[in-house]
């Protein structure tokens, strides 16, 4: 079964990298949905110029005025993808840290997993990119945040994933639980994973490459203290909600048996 798949690229003030990311995605012939999360640079004009230069209409552009956070951008992209009739969506960051060419690895893992499950479960697989966390120029705060997130994710879902913080993933669009409650910013991607696990979505990981430019060239919207506090608050809430999530997972396991 060939999944009906698109690519979602949320972006905020990444004018130096977003066009390159999108251009490197186009040869794979998957429709690309670029979500402009209220950028204050010239991202909008750059993407519109790219659309006008394309001979095939592969790019769909979603844009709004105010910056509302990555969670909101993802939600906007997901809803547009569902409206367009897709079953799965690859999400990739626009800052150039991910390699667009690694989409082949993620899709291969998805297709392999689809061969292993029953027909009714083929639209319930979520593929998560797995970065090598110890490498040149990787900020120490990112590594700590990921280990911290992995621990709480394992506690909340009884499952282990080696990288719960990467934005390079494939989501099952018809099994995105908690979407209406989705937090607006960086921590939203963790929330999506936890709700997916609670509702019986199959979670698998795939090795991906990642590039961290030298500190002077790096553009990041991750705020170590502020975002760490938000992740901590989210984990506290999710731990309370485990009273709902754990029985739900147990029922799902029994139903599969």
C-alpha positions as a Python dict, from the first residue, in 0.01 Angstrom:
ca = {
    (1, 'X'): (0, 0, 0),
    (2, 'X'): (144, 337, -105),
    (3, 'X'): (53, 600, 156),
    (4, 'X'): (-101, 924, 30),
    (5, 'X'): (159, 1155, 173),
    (6, 'X'): (249, 1524, 183),
    (7, 'X'): (519, 1732, 354),
    (8, 'X'): (454, 2012, 603),
    (9, 'X'): (721, 2279, 656),
    (10, 'X'): (642, 2518, 945),
    (11, 'X'): (858, 2827, 932),
    (12, 'X'): (921, 3143, 1132),
    (13, 'X'): (1189, 3395, 1030),
    (14, 'X'): (1406, 3140, 849),
    (15, 'X'): (1446, 3334, 525),
    (16, 'X'): (1806, 3213, 480),
    (17, 'X'): (1719, 2843, 481),
    (18, 'X'): (1350, 2782, 408),
    (19, 'X'): (1375, 2815, 28),
    (20, 'X'): (1669, 2574, 15),
    (21, 'X'): (1479, 2322, 228),
    (22, 'X'): (1170, 2340, 6),
    (23, 'X'): (1372, 2322, -317),
    (24, 'X'): (1549, 2008, -196),
    (25, 'X'): (1213, 1849, -112),
    (26, 'X'): (1054, 1910, -453),
    (27, 'X'): (1245, 1636, -645),
    (28, 'X'): (1071, 1373, -431),
    (29, 'X'): (739, 1480, -592),
    (30, 'X'): (542, 1494, -267),
    (31, 'X'): (312, 1797, -230),
    (32, 'X'): (465, 2050, 12),
    (33, 'X'): (260, 2265, 250),
    (34, 'X'): (462, 2561, 381),
    (35, 'X'): (310, 2722, 692),
    (36, 'X'): (435, 3075, 757),
    (37, 'X'): (390, 3132, 1130),
    (38, 'X'): (375, 3511, 1124),
    (39, 'X'): (732, 3570, 1000),
    (40, 'X'): (849, 3931, 1017),
    (41, 'X'): (1118, 3887, 752),
    (42, 'X'): (1055, 3838, 378),
    (43, 'X'): (967, 3467, 403),
    (44, 'X'): (625, 3525, 247),
    (45, 'X'): (760, 3696, -65),
    (46, 'X'): (1035, 3435, -103),
    (47, 'X'): (790, 3145, -93),
    (48, 'X'): (548, 3321, -330),
    (49, 'X'): (836, 3377, -573),
    (50, 'X'): (929, 3010, -549),
    (51, 'X'): (569, 2907, -620),
    (52, 'X'): (556, 3131, -926),
    (53, 'X'): (879, 2979, -1059),
    (54, 'X'): (755, 2619, -1036),
    (55, 'X'): (613, 2448, -1344),
    (56, 'X'): (418, 2196, -1135),
    (57, 'X'): (188, 2308, -850),
    (58, 'X'): (355, 2110, -570),
    (59, 'X'): (367, 2393, -314),
    (60, 'X'): (70, 2506, -106),
    (61, 'X'): (127, 2815, 107),
    (62, 'X'): (-54, 2881, 437),
    (63, 'X'): (28, 3215, 598),
    (64, 'X'): (-108, 3426, 882),
    (65, 'X'): (1, 3754, 1033),
    (66, 'X'): (85, 3694, 1400),
    (67, 'X'): (342, 3447, 1532),
    (68, 'X'): (150, 3182, 1728),
    (69, 'X'): (411, 2913, 1782),
    (70, 'X'): (515, 2586, 1622),
    (71, 'X'): (222, 2392, 1771),
    (72, 'X'): (-25, 2625, 1603),
    (73, 'X'): (169, 2608, 1274),
    (74, 'X'): (161, 2227, 1283),
    (75, 'X'): (-210, 2225, 1357),
    (76, 'X'): (-273, 2460, 1063),
    (77, 'X'): (-63, 2236, 837),
    (78, 'X'): (-235, 1918, 952),
    (79, 'X'): (-581, 2061, 891),
    (80, 'X'): (-482, 2179, 545),
    (81, 'X'): (-337, 1836, 464),
    (82, 'X'): (-655, 1659, 580),
    (83, 'X'): (-863, 1904, 375),
    (84, 'X'): (-651, 1811, 71),
    (85, 'X'): (-715, 1440, 125),
    (86, 'X'): (-380, 1313, 254),
    (87, 'X'): (-338, 1020, 495),
    (88, 'X'): (14, 1094, 622),
    (89, 'X'): (226, 1407, 658),
    (90, 'X'): (602, 1441, 695),
    (91, 'X'): (701, 1736, 913),
    (92, 'X'): (1044, 1892, 869),
    (93, 'X'): (1194, 2206, 1024),
    (94, 'X'): (1282, 2497, 798),
    (95, 'X'): (1607, 2598, 972),
    (96, 'X'): (1825, 2367, 763),
    (97, 'X'): (1918, 2130, 1047),
    (98, 'X'): (1733, 1838, 888),
    (99, 'X'): (1839, 1678, 561),
    (100, 'X'): (1543, 1677, 318),
    (101, 'X'): (1702, 1377, 146),
    (102, 'X'): (1640, 1167, 460),
    (103, 'X'): (1270, 1166, 378),
    (104, 'X'): (1349, 848, 183),
    (105, 'X'): (1452, 676, 508),
    (106, 'X'): (1138, 783, 694),
    (107, 'X'): (903, 676, 415),
    (108, 'X'): (1082, 341, 382),
    (109, 'X'): (1030, 276, 754),
    (110, 'X'): (663, 371, 723),
    (111, 'X'): (607, 138, 428),
    (112, 'X'): (792, -144, 603),
    (113, 'X'): (577, -104, 915),
    (114, 'X'): (261, -99, 705),
    (115, 'X'): (349, -447, 576),
    (116, 'X'): (369, -578, 933),
    (117, 'X'): (25, -469, 1057),
    (118, 'X'): (-333, -559, 977),
    (119, 'X'): (-525, -355, 720),
    (120, 'X'): (-721, -156, 979),
    (121, 'X'): (-394, -47, 1145),
    (122, 'X'): (-213, 78, 832),
    (123, 'X'): (-318, 437, 902),
    (124, 'X'): (-205, 427, 1267),
    (125, 'X'): (176, 448, 1238),
    (126, 'X'): (391, 742, 1351),
    (127, 'X'): (757, 753, 1244),
    (128, 'X'): (993, 963, 1457),
    (129, 'X'): (1337, 1070, 1340),
    (130, 'X'): (1625, 965, 1563),
    (131, 'X'): (1921, 1204, 1568),
    (132, 'X'): (2271, 1118, 1682),
    (133, 'X'): (2279, 1342, 1988),
    (134, 'X'): (2654, 1358, 2043),
    (135, 'X'): (2805, 1549, 1752),
    (136, 'X'): (2981, 1870, 1653),
    (137, 'X'): (2815, 2201, 1748),
    (138, 'X'): (2510, 2041, 1910),
    (139, 'X'): (2401, 2268, 2201),
    (140, 'X'): (2431, 2098, 2538),
    (141, 'X'): (2087, 2227, 2637),
    (142, 'X'): (1929, 2037, 2348),
    (143, 'X'): (2086, 1710, 2460),
    (144, 'X'): (1970, 1755, 2820),
    (145, 'X'): (1617, 1855, 2710),
    (146, 'X'): (1592, 1544, 2496),
    (147, 'X'): (1706, 1305, 2772),
    (148, 'X'): (1468, 1479, 3012),
    (149, 'X'): (1182, 1448, 2763),
    (150, 'X'): (1262, 1082, 2687),
    (151, 'X'): (1243, 991, 3057),
    (152, 'X'): (901, 1146, 3109),
    (153, 'X'): (770, 1007, 2782),
    (154, 'X'): (868, 655, 2891),
    (155, 'X'): (698, 707, 3228),
    (156, 'X'): (380, 839, 3068),
    (157, 'X'): (347, 582, 2788),
    (158, 'X'): (547, 269, 2894),
    (159, 'X'): (737, 306, 2566),
    (160, 'X'): (1093, 409, 2484),
    (161, 'X'): (1189, 640, 2199),
    (162, 'X'): (1551, 752, 2162),
    (163, 'X'): (1458, 1102, 2041),
    (164, 'X'): (1130, 1261, 2146),
    (165, 'X'): (1233, 1617, 2055),
    (166, 'X'): (1304, 1600, 1683),
    (167, 'X'): (1063, 1771, 1445),
    (168, 'X'): (1136, 1533, 1156),
    (169, 'X'): (846, 1287, 1166),
    (170, 'X'): (565, 1122, 971),
    (171, 'X'): (223, 1169, 1131),
    (172, 'X'): (-95, 967, 1064),
    (173, 'X'): (-335, 1249, 984),
    (174, 'X'): (-652, 1062, 1078),
    (175, 'X'): (-518, 960, 1418),
    (176, 'X'): (-388, 1288, 1559),
    (177, 'X'): (-538, 1279, 1907),
    (178, 'X'): (-549, 1584, 2131),
    (179, 'X'): (-520, 1816, 1831),
    (180, 'X'): (-781, 2061, 1959),
    (181, 'X'): (-600, 2083, 2292),
    (182, 'X'): (-255, 2104, 2133),
    (183, 'X'): (-16, 2342, 2305),
    (184, 'X'): (93, 2627, 2084),
    (185, 'X'): (470, 2616, 2093),
    (186, 'X'): (780, 2399, 2100),
    (187, 'X'): (644, 2142, 2343),
    (188, 'X'): (351, 2051, 2114),
    (189, 'X'): (552, 1777, 1943),
    (190, 'X'): (597, 1591, 2272),
    (191, 'X'): (226, 1622, 2341),
    (192, 'X'): (139, 1471, 2003),
    (193, 'X'): (361, 1170, 2077),
    (194, 'X'): (207, 1104, 2418),
    (195, 'X'): (-152, 1124, 2292),
    (196, 'X'): (-64, 901, 1997),
    (197, 'X'): (79, 636, 2231),
    (198, 'X'): (-225, 651, 2458),
    (199, 'X'): (-456, 591, 2162),
    (200, 'X'): (-274, 289, 2025),
    (201, 'X'): (-80, 451, 1740),
    (202, 'X'): (228, 245, 1651),
    (203, 'X'): (543, 450, 1725),
    (204, 'X'): (867, 365, 1544),
    (205, 'X'): (1194, 552, 1498),
    (206, 'X'): (1426, 597, 1203),
    (207, 'X'): (1788, 722, 1207),
    (208, 'X'): (1827, 1066, 1050),
    (209, 'X'): (2115, 1306, 1004),
    (210, 'X'): (2120, 1653, 1154),
    (211, 'X'): (2340, 1955, 1091),
    (212, 'X'): (2423, 2212, 1358),
    (213, 'X'): (2604, 2516, 1217),
    (214, 'X'): (2865, 2696, 1427),
    (215, 'X'): (2712, 2912, 1699),
    (216, 'X'): (2769, 3238, 1514),
    (217, 'X'): (2573, 3112, 1213),
    (218, 'X'): (2295, 2939, 1402),
    (219, 'X'): (1935, 3063, 1391),
    (220, 'X'): (1721, 2908, 1661),
    (221, 'X'): (1394, 2997, 1830),
    (222, 'X'): (1451, 2754, 2117),
    (223, 'X'): (1470, 2945, 2446),
    (224, 'X'): (1639, 2711, 2697),
    (225, 'X'): (1487, 2845, 3020),
    (226, 'X'): (1143, 2946, 2893),
    (227, 'X'): (1087, 2636, 2678),
    (228, 'X'): (1224, 2404, 2947),
    (229, 'X'): (973, 2549, 3194),
    (230, 'X'): (692, 2497, 2942),
    (231, 'X'): (801, 2135, 2885),
    (232, 'X'): (811, 2079, 3262),
    (233, 'X'): (457, 2217, 3303),
    (234, 'X'): (334, 2002, 3013),
    (235, 'X'): (491, 1690, 3164),
    (236, 'X'): (323, 1764, 3497),
    (237, 'X'): (-15, 1790, 3325),
    (238, 'X'): (47, 1475, 3120),
    (239, 'X'): (143, 1281, 3432),
    (240, 'X'): (-190, 1379, 3585),
    (241, 'X'): (-366, 1270, 3267),
    (242, 'X'): (-200, 929, 3292),
    (243, 'X'): (-506, 829, 3495),
    (244, 'X'): (-680, 845, 3156),
    (245, 'X'): (-388, 741, 2934),
    (246, 'X'): (-270, 423, 3109),
    (247, 'X'): (-611, 248, 3114),
    (248, 'X'): (-659, 355, 2752),
    (249, 'X'): (-328, 191, 2653),
    (250, 'X'): (-420, -126, 2844),
    (251, 'X'): (-754, -149, 2662),
    (252, 'X'): (-577, -99, 2327),
    (253, 'X'): (-334, -382, 2403),
    (254, 'X'): (-616, -616, 2500),
    (255, 'X'): (-811, -528, 2186),
    (256, 'X'): (-508, -602, 1966),
    (257, 'X'): (-468, -943, 2132),
}
